[in-house]
């Protein structure tokens, strides 16, 4: 199924600003190009060839935009990325996913991300 990608003028302005910013991350610029080319009517295959991406990658980028707009194109946290936590009292350390809520067994306090 081909997703129809149509951005608002505001979104197109935001995407073009991303392309013009020299400090923008390369992945974000590539995703912005996918959306701008899609909105201009280019096919997924043509975009994939032009930007050296797989057709599946083009589809994923389009889906992210349709579901979450320009913000959906920003880098996502990597799966399995872990964060170090520490107890503010006893300095016990643990590793867990960023969304974890950990409590120290000794001091019964929330561990803080460090």
C-alpha positions in Angstrom: 0.0 0.0 0.0 1.4 3.4 -1.0 1.0 6.1 1.6 0.0 9.5 0.2 2.2 12.1 1.7 1.0 15.7 1.6 2.4 18.2 4.0 1.0 21.6 5.0 2.9 24.7 3.9 4.2 25.0 7.4 5.5 21.5 7.3 7.1 22.1 3.9 8.8 25.2 5.3 10.1 23.3 8.3 11.4 20.5 6.0 13.1 23.0 3.7 14.7 24.7 6.7 16.1 21.4 7.8 17.8 20.9 4.3 19.2 24.4 4.5 20.8 24.0 8.0 24.4 22.9 7.6 24.4 21.5 11.1 21.4 19.3 10.6 22.1 15.6 11.2 22.5 13.7 7.8 19.7 11.2 8.7 17.2 13.9 9.4 18.1 15.7 6.1 17.7 12.4 4.2 14.3 11.8 5.8 13.2 15.4 5.0 14.2 14.8 1.4 12.1 11.7 1.2 9.0 13.6 2.4 9.6 16.6 0.1 10.1 14.3 -2.9 7.0 12.3 -1.9 4.9 15.4 -1.6 6.1 16.4 -5.1 4.7 13.2 -6.5 7.9 11.0 -6.8 7.3 7.3 -6.4 8.9 5.3 -3.6 11.1 3.4 -6.0 12.3 6.6 -7.6 13.1 8.2 -4.2 14.9 5.0 -3.1 17.1 5.0 -6.2 17.7 8.8 -6.0 18.6 8.8 -2.3 20.3 5.3 -2.2 17.7 3.9 0.2 15.7 0.7 0.1 12.1 1.0 -0.8 11.2 -0.3 2.6 13.2 2.6 4.2 11.2 5.1 2.1 8.0 3.5 3.3 9.0 3.6 6.9 10.0 7.3 6.6 6.7 8.1 5.0 4.7 6.3 7.7 6.6 8.1 10.4 5.7 11.4 8.8 2.0 10.5 8.3 1.7 9.3 11.9 3.7 12.1 13.7 4.4 14.9 11.2 7.8 16.6 11.1 8.6 15.6 14.7 8.3 11.9 13.6 11.3 12.4 11.3 13.7 13.2 14.2 16.1 10.5 15.4 14.4 7.9 17.6 16.0 6.3 20.6 17.7 3.1 19.7 16.2 -0.2 20.9 18.1 -1.6 23.8 19.9 1.6 24.6 20.5 1.5 28.4 21.0 4.2 30.9 23.1 4.1 34.2 21.1 4.8 37.3 22.5 5.6 40.8 21.0 5.7 44.3 21.6 9.2 45.7 22.2 7.8 49.2 24.2 4.6 49.0 25.6 5.2 45.4 24.4 1.8 44.2 24.5 1.6 40.4 22.3 -0.2 37.9 21.7 -0.2 34.1 18.2 -0.1 32.7 16.2 1.2 29.8 15.6 5.0 29.8 11.9 4.7 30.8 12.6 2.5 33.8 11.6 3.5 37.3 14.0 1.9 39.8 14.1 1.9 43.6 17.0 1.2 45.9 16.4 -1.9 48.1 18.5 -0.5 50.8 17.3 3.0 51.1 13.8 2.8 49.5 14.4 5.8 47.2 14.1 6.3 43.5 17.4 5.8 41.6 18.5 8.8 39.5 19.7 8.6 35.9 23.3 9.7 35.6 
